[in-house]
Amino acid sequence: MPKGQPNVVPQDGLTTRQRRNRPLVAVHTGVGKGKSTAAFGLALRAWNQGWPIGVFQFVKSAKWKVGEERALKVLGDSGEGGSVTWHKMGEGWSWIQRNVQDGEMSSEAAAREGWEQVKRDLAAETYRLLVLDEFAYPMHWGWVDVEEVVAVLRDRPGTQHVVITGRNAPQQLIDAADLVTEMSKVKHPMDAGQKGQKGIEW
Amino acid sequence: MPKGQPNVVPQDGLTTRQRRNRPLVAVHTGVGKGKSTAAFGLALRAWNQGWPIGVFQFVKSAKWKVGEERALKVLGDSGEGGSVTWHKMGEGWSWIQRNVQDGEMSSEAAAREGWEQVKRDLAAETYRLLVLDEFAYPMHWGWVDVEEVVAVLRDRPGTQHVVITGRNAPQQLIDAADLVTEMSKVKHPMDAGQKGQKGIEW
């Protein structure tokens, strides 16, 4: 529901308009499907507003989410909405010198490199919507410090919305977020012996 | 997870490949956010596969989801992926003669008209992915007969995936669906007095 009355009116010294436009940290977690697809669906709205969008894909495989990536790149290049910049951990991150790959960066080091770039981009206000896809995992595994993430998000300048996806979002992140949705599996085709298929899973 | 091993291998006489490509009925339900955004995120994958996509928006307001609509239209018109056809109940459905509006069609009648068109398009195999956005409501309210929906979906020809969104999806639909995700609200900005904002809610 896009419209509605809030449940409480906080005593925060903000006007309704100021409060309405406060940037959000959103988290999509849980074991069900739809966490990333909903984040990319949200990116369509941001694109329509003309916002610069940065996607950071914190997964090892470079092949995941190729459909979303191609669609958002076509949208970004159309010149009719916001720009889209897509960063993939699975390809060793675009800003890292290629010769680093000679030494095969570990997933843990790669996730940390990704987070360092997110911090730089937040400080520089490069984007207005940041999708940190599957970023819950490196926090859950202790590769990236949750307390630092929460502090950096809390102190980020300007009007930057951040969406974080992934199972097992740490409680501290959930406590710090403005919008948290849990996707639960009620039923999945794999339970009935059906494997993933094109157009649906990728 | 796009890859993985199914929990069971059913004795259904199908090869793994046949079973894998069996068309799905997916339902996104629950009171949390992300039901529609995840459906439109899924449409990005279908678009990337070059599939014709039909969206039927079963909501009264013509203004909802303008971001998703514009993005998917730009994608459909890009010629780089599948086509996109977008039908809005809020504008009286495009296929209905405009003079019908003189008599102001009720939401109930409009929802029924939408379902009749979905039936025609399923029979004609017009699309390969159908997004029936907010279609759970007219079923929940008894405007459209759930048993008929389940039978039509069960008997649909060809390879047509159907995604249905909305709170309160009827149990019969859930029983008949292949993939059901419940979006639950863990936390929402409105709980803290923050109303919806552009780029996030629309």
Contacts between the chains, C-beta under 8 A, distances in Angstrom:
chain1	res1	chain2	res2	distance
A	1	B	196	7.8
A	2	B	64	6.4
A	2	B	196	4.9
A	2	B	201	4.2
A	2	B	202	4.8
A	3	B	195	8.0
A	3	B	196	6.5
A	4	B	190	6.5
A	4	B	195	7.2
A	4	B	196	7.2
A	6	B	190	4.8
A	6	B	191	7.8
A	6	B	192	7.8
A	6	B	193	4.5
A	6	B	194	6.5
A	6	B	195	5.8
A	7	B	190	6.2
A	7	B	191	5.7
A	7	B	193	7.3
A	8	B	191	7.4
A	8	B	192	7.2
A	8	B	193	4.9
A	9	B	193	5.2
A	10	B	192	6.3
A	10	B	193	4.2
A	12	B	193	7.7
A	16	B	195	6.8
A	19	B	193	6.4
A	19	B	194	5.3
A	19	B	195	7.4
A	20	B	194	6.4
A	20	B	195	4.7
A	20	B	196	7.4
A	20	B	197	5.1
A	21	B	197	5.5
A	22	B	189	7.9
A	22	B	194	6.1
A	24	B	189	6.3
A	24	B	200	6.1
A	26	B	200	7.8
A	27	B	186	7.9
A	28	B	34	6.3
A	29	B	186	7.8
A	30	B	184	7.6
A	32	B	181	4.3
A	32	B	182	6.8
A	32	B	183	7.9
A	33	B	38	7.5
A	33	B	179	6.9
A	33	B	181	5.1
A	34	B	28	6.3
A	34	B	34	5.8
A	34	B	35	7.8
A	34	B	38	3.5
A	34	B	41	7.6
A	34	B	181	4.9
A	34	B	183	6.8
A	35	B	34	7.8
A	36	B	41	7.1
A	37	B	37	7.4
A	37	B	38	4.3
A	37	B	39	7.8
A	37	B	40	8.0
A	37	B	41	2.9
A	37	B	42	5.3
A	37	B	44	7.8
A	37	B	45	7.9
A	38	B	33	7.5
A	38	B	34	3.5
A	38	B	37	4.2
A	38	B	38	4.0
A	38	B	41	6.0
A	38	B	183	7.8
A	39	B	37	7.8
A	39	B	41	7.3
A	40	B	37	8.0
A	40	B	41	4.3
A	40	B	44	6.1
A	41	B	34	7.6
A	41	B	36	7.1
A	41	B	37	2.9
A	41	B	38	6.0
A	41	B	39	7.3
A	41	B	40	4.3
A	41	B	41	4.0
A	41	B	68	6.6
A	42	B	37	5.3
A	42	B	200	7.0
A	44	B	37	7.8
A	44	B	40	6.1
A	44	B	67	5.3
A	44	B	68	4.8
A	44	B	71	4.0
A	44	B	72	7.5
A	45	B	37	7.9
A	45	B	67	3.7
A	45	B	68	6.8
A	45	B	198	7.8
A	45	B	199	5.4
A	45	B	200	6.8
A	45	B	201	7.9
A	45	B	202	6.4
A	46	B	67	7.8
A	46	B	199	4.8
A	47	B	67	7.1
A	47	B	71	5.7
A	48	B	66	6.8
A	48	B	67	3.4
A	48	B	68	7.8
A	48	B	70	5.1
A	48	B	71	6.0
A	48	B	199	7.8
A	49	B	67	7.1
A	49	B	198	5.7
A	49	B	199	4.2
A	51	B	199	6.0
A	64	B	2	6.4
A	66	B	48	6.8
A	67	B	44	5.4
A	67	B	45	3.6
A	67	B	46	7.7
A	67	B	47	7.1
A	67	B	48	3.4
A	67	B	49	7.1
A	68	B	41	6.6
A	68	B	44	4.9
A	68	B	45	6.8
A	68	B	48	7.9
A	70	B	48	5.2
A	70	B	80	7.7
A	70	B	81	7.4
A	71	B	44	4.0
A	71	B	47	5.7
A	71	B	48	6.0
A	71	B	75	5.7
A	71	B	81	7.0
A	72	B	44	7.5
A	74	B	74	7.7
A	74	B	75	6.1
A	74	B	78	5.3
A	74	B	80	5.6
A	74	B	81	7.5
A	75	B	71	5.7
A	75	B	74	6.1
A	75	B	75	6.6
A	78	B	74	5.3
A	78	B	78	6.9
A	80	B	70	7.7
A	80	B	74	5.6
A	81	B	70	7.4
A	81	B	71	7.0
A	81	B	74	7.5
A	128	B	199	7.5
A	129	B	199	6.9
A	161	B	199	7.0
A	161	B	200	6.5
A	174	B	186	6.5
A	174	B	187	7.1
A	177	B	187	6.5
A	178	B	187	7.2
A	178	B	189	4.8
A	178	B	192	7.1
A	178	B	194	7.2
A	179	B	33	6.9
A	179	B	187	6.3
A	179	B	188	5.9
A	179	B	189	5.6
A	180	B	185	7.8
A	180	B	186	3.7
A	180	B	187	4.1
A	181	B	32	4.3
A	181	B	33	5.1
A	181	B	34	4.9
A	181	B	183	5.5
A	181	B	184	6.9
A	181	B	185	6.5
A	181	B	186	6.5
A	182	B	32	6.8
A	182	B	183	7.5
A	182	B	184	4.6
A	182	B	186	5.3
A	183	B	32	7.9
A	183	B	34	6.8
A	183	B	38	7.8
A	183	B	181	5.4
A	183	B	182	7.4
A	183	B	183	5.8
A	183	B	184	7.9
A	184	B	30	7.6
A	184	B	181	6.9
A	184	B	182	4.6
A	184	B	183	7.9
A	184	B	184	6.2
A	185	B	180	7.8
A	185	B	181	6.5
A	186	B	27	7.9
A	186	B	29	7.8
A	186	B	174	6.5
A	186	B	180	3.7
A	186	B	181	6.5
A	186	B	182	5.3
A	187	B	174	7.1
A	187	B	177	6.5
A	187	B	178	7.1
A	187	B	179	6.3
A	187	B	180	4.1
A	188	B	179	5.9
A	189	B	22	7.9
A	189	B	24	6.3
A	189	B	178	4.8
A	189	B	179	5.6
A	190	B	4	6.5
A	190	B	6	4.8
A	190	B	7	6.2
A	191	B	6	7.8
A	191	B	7	5.6
A	191	B	8	7.4
A	192	B	6	7.8
A	192	B	8	7.2
A	192	B	10	6.3
A	192	B	178	7.1
A	193	B	6	4.4
A	193	B	7	7.2
A	193	B	8	4.8
A	193	B	9	5.1
A	193	B	10	4.2
A	193	B	12	7.7
A	193	B	19	6.4
A	194	B	6	6.5
A	194	B	19	5.3
A	194	B	20	6.4
A	194	B	22	6.1
A	194	B	178	7.2
A	195	B	3	7.9
A	195	B	4	7.2
A	195	B	5	8.0
A	195	B	6	5.8
A	195	B	16	6.8
A	195	B	19	7.3
A	195	B	20	4.7
A	196	B	1	7.7
A	196	B	2	4.9
A	196	B	3	6.5
A	196	B	4	7.1
A	196	B	20	7.3
A	197	B	20	5.1
A	197	B	21	5.5
A	197	B	24	8.0
A	198	B	45	7.8
A	198	B	49	5.7
A	199	B	45	5.4
A	199	B	46	4.8
A	199	B	48	7.8
A	199	B	49	4.2
A	199	B	51	6.0
A	199	B	128	7.5
A	199	B	129	6.9
A	199	B	161	7.0
A	200	B	24	6.1
A	200	B	26	7.8
A	200	B	42	7.0
A	200	B	45	6.7
A	200	B	46	8.0
A	200	B	161	6.5
A	201	B	2	4.3
A	201	B	45	7.8
A	202	B	2	4.7
A	202	B	45	6.4
